[in-house]
Amino acid sequence: MAKILSVSIPDALMRQVERMARAQGRTKSELVREALRRQVLLGRLRALQSYGRRQAEERGLGPEDAESLVDELRGRRS
């Protein structure tokens, strides 16, 4: 079930949203829902990246190790 959320938006931003909605043939609500979905996904991505960095640090791995690790994993699959 959908819920209603009231949000205050500065006038300049609202004008931009209205123009964008018209240009894309979408509603303002659709644009805001999409923006919120993207923000949630971005938060998940950042959490995953942070987890990956911690795991790499614990194992003493750096960016320079990535190619050899990928080659090693590909070799295991063959």
CORTALIN-V538000 format. One record per pair of residues at least 4 apart in sequence whose C-alpha atoms are under 8 Angstrom apart, sorted by the first residue. I is the first residue (numbers start at 0). J is the second residue. If there is no record, write none. Layout:
i->I j->J
i->I j->J
This chain:
i->8 j->12
i->8 j->13
i->9 j->13
i->10 j->14
i->11 j->15
i->12 j->16
i->13 j->17
i->14 j->18
i->15 j->19
i->16 j->20
i->16 j->27
i->16 j->30
i->17 j->21
i->17 j->27
i->18 j->22
i->19 j->23
i->20 j->24
i->20 j->25
i->20 j->26
i->20 j->27
i->20 j->30
i->21 j->25
i->21 j->26
i->25 j->29
i->25 j->30
i->26 j->30
i->27 j->31
i->28 j->32
i->29 j->33
i->30 j->34
i->31 j->35
i->32 j->36
i->33 j->37
i->34 j->38
i->35 j->39
i->36 j->40
i->37 j->41
i->38 j->42
i->39 j->43
i->40 j->44
i->41 j->45
i->42 j->46
i->43 j->47
i->44 j->48
i->45 j->49
i->46 j->50
i->47 j->51
i->48 j->52
i->49 j->53
i->50 j->54
i->51 j->55
i->52 j->56
i->53 j->57
i->54 j->58
i->55 j->59
i->55 j->60
i->55 j->61
i->56 j->60
i->56 j->61
i->60 j->64
i->61 j->65
i->64 j->68
i->65 j->69
i->66 j->70
i->67 j->71
i->68 j->72
i->69 j->73
i->70 j->74
i->71 j->75
i->72 j->76
i->73 j->77
